[in-house]
Amino acid sequence: MTEPITPKTTLPRSLRINRIEQERQNKPDLDHHQLAQDLKKENLKKENRVNKSEETEHKQINDQEETEQQNQEQESKEEEEKNEQASNTKRGSYIDIKI
């Protein structure tokens, strides 16, 4: 005959039911780990984007400074050439005769 079920009585479970129960218990942990990994990947992508944008900004600033220096050098050279040409034209236009 069968015995009555008491709290201490163990009932045999099938392997399938055990697997389902374990999956239910482990699912929140797996979801949590997956979410954490996704957030890490997203944060790395954001950091890389920020680093790249900072690098490009620094490059742009450096390029602008270089072009400004080159423009200043060209302007100073042009001014020197103009001054030389002006002084050359003054030299030939006057005749200084002393007696």
C-alpha beads as a LAMMPS data file, in Angstrom:
LAMMPS data file: protein, C-alpha beads

99 atoms
98 bonds

1 atom types
1 bond types

-500.0 500.0 xlo xhi
-500.0 500.0 ylo yhi
-500.0 500.0 zlo zhi

Masses

1 110.0

Atoms # bond

1 1 1 0.000 0.000 0.000
2 1 1 0.988 3.591 -0.295
3 1 1 2.133 5.745 2.502
4 1 1 0.745 9.189 3.119
5 1 1 2.910 12.106 1.950
6 1 1 4.640 13.947 4.742
7 1 1 7.025 16.932 4.529
8 1 1 9.999 14.606 4.906
9 1 1 8.932 12.355 2.086
10 1 1 11.008 12.641 -1.061
11 1 1 9.346 12.160 -4.359
12 1 1 11.315 10.907 -7.318
13 1 1 11.564 13.430 -10.114
14 1 1 12.318 12.843 -13.678
15 1 1 15.522 14.197 -15.204
16 1 1 13.547 16.500 -17.435
17 1 1 11.797 18.155 -14.514
18 1 1 15.124 18.535 -12.701
19 1 1 16.651 20.251 -15.739
20 1 1 13.715 22.604 -16.063
21 1 1 13.950 23.490 -12.397
22 1 1 17.681 24.149 -12.642
23 1 1 17.177 26.337 -15.706
24 1 1 14.582 28.364 -13.858
25 1 1 16.971 28.868 -10.975
26 1 1 19.960 29.699 -13.171
27 1 1 18.161 31.876 -15.721
28 1 1 18.283 35.100 -13.668
29 1 1 22.028 34.600 -13.114
30 1 1 22.623 34.021 -16.807
31 1 1 20.531 37.053 -17.716
32 1 1 22.432 39.153 -15.215
33 1 1 25.812 38.029 -16.568
34 1 1 24.729 38.591 -20.155
35 1 1 23.477 42.069 -19.308
36 1 1 26.714 42.872 -17.491
37 1 1 28.769 41.742 -20.495
38 1 1 26.640 43.805 -22.866
39 1 1 27.091 46.882 -20.670
40 1 1 30.860 46.356 -20.563
41 1 1 31.024 46.114 -24.352
42 1 1 28.899 49.231 -24.718
43 1 1 31.070 51.171 -22.272
44 1 1 34.230 50.103 -24.121
45 1 1 32.739 51.278 -27.405
46 1 1 31.835 54.626 -25.841
47 1 1 35.325 55.031 -24.379
48 1 1 36.879 54.245 -27.748
49 1 1 34.615 56.780 -29.446
50 1 1 35.546 59.447 -26.911
51 1 1 39.258 58.670 -27.222
52 1 1 39.079 58.813 -31.004
53 1 1 37.196 62.103 -30.960
54 1 1 39.722 63.585 -28.541
55 1 1 42.577 62.431 -30.754
56 1 1 40.991 63.961 -33.830
57 1 1 40.379 67.218 -31.959
58 1 1 44.026 67.338 -30.900
59 1 1 45.113 66.604 -34.458
60 1 1 42.845 69.328 -35.805
61 1 1 44.175 71.823 -33.272
62 1 1 47.763 70.888 -34.116
63 1 1 47.042 71.161 -37.837
64 1 1 45.457 74.581 -37.351
65 1 1 48.444 75.779 -35.329
66 1 1 50.829 74.526 -37.985
67 1 1 48.921 76.225 -40.785
68 1 1 48.818 79.462 -38.788
69 1 1 52.582 79.291 -38.256
70 1 1 53.142 78.601 -41.938
71 1 1 50.888 81.509 -42.888
72 1 1 52.765 83.814 -40.526
73 1 1 56.098 82.668 -41.949
74 1 1 54.872 83.250 -45.500
75 1 1 53.567 86.706 -44.592
76 1 1 56.853 87.646 -42.953
77 1 1 58.785 86.426 -46.024
78 1 1 56.498 88.400 -48.338
79 1 1 56.963 91.517 -46.232
80 1 1 60.741 91.093 -46.314
81 1 1 60.640 90.681 -50.093
82 1 1 58.504 93.798 -50.442
83 1 1 60.875 95.749 -48.217
84 1 1 63.845 94.564 -50.289
85 1 1 62.104 95.493 -53.524
86 1 1 61.139 98.879 -52.132
87 1 1 64.698 99.561 -50.997
88 1 1 66.047 98.420 -54.373
89 1 1 63.732 100.781 -56.241
90 1 1 64.769 103.713 -54.034
91 1 1 68.447 103.086 -54.654
92 1 1 68.205 103.328 -58.363
93 1 1 65.854 106.291 -58.573
94 1 1 68.139 108.818 -56.872
95 1 1 71.426 110.067 -58.219
96 1 1 73.647 111.631 -55.653
97 1 1 76.288 113.822 -57.277
98 1 1 78.847 115.566 -55.155
99 1 1 81.231 118.123 -56.570

Bonds

1 1 1 2
2 1 2 3
3 1 3 4
4 1 4 5
5 1 5 6
6 1 6 7
7 1 7 8
8 1 8 9
9 1 9 10
10 1 10 11
11 1 11 12
12 1 12 13
13 1 13 14
14 1 14 15
15 1 15 16
16 1 16 17
17 1 17 18
18 1 18 19
19 1 19 20
20 1 20 21
21 1 21 22
22 1 22 23
23 1 23 24
24 1 24 25
25 1 25 26
26 1 26 27
27 1 27 28
28 1 28 29
29 1 29 30
30 1 30 31
31 1 31 32
32 1 32 33
33 1 33 34
34 1 34 35
35 1 35 36
36 1 36 37
37 1 37 38
38 1 38 39
39 1 39 40
40 1 40 41
41 1 41 42
42 1 42 43
43 1 43 44
44 1 44 45
45 1 45 46
46 1 46 47
47 1 47 48
48 1 48 49
49 1 49 50
50 1 50 51
51 1 51 52
52 1 52 53
53 1 53 54
54 1 54 55
55 1 55 56
56 1 56 57
57 1 57 58
58 1 58 59
59 1 59 60
60 1 60 61
61 1 61 62
62 1 62 63
63 1 63 64
64 1 64 65
65 1 65 66
66 1 66 67
67 1 67 68
68 1 68 69
69 1 69 70
70 1 70 71
71 1 71 72
72 1 72 73
73 1 73 74
74 1 74 75
75 1 75 76
76 1 76 77
77 1 77 78
78 1 78 79
79 1 79 80
80 1 80 81
81 1 81 82
82 1 82 83
83 1 83 84
84 1 84 85
85 1 85 86
86 1 86 87
87 1 87 88
88 1 88 89
89 1 89 90
90 1 90 91
91 1 91 92
92 1 92 93
93 1 93 94
94 1 94 95
95 1 95 96
96 1 96 97
97 1 97 98
98 1 98 99
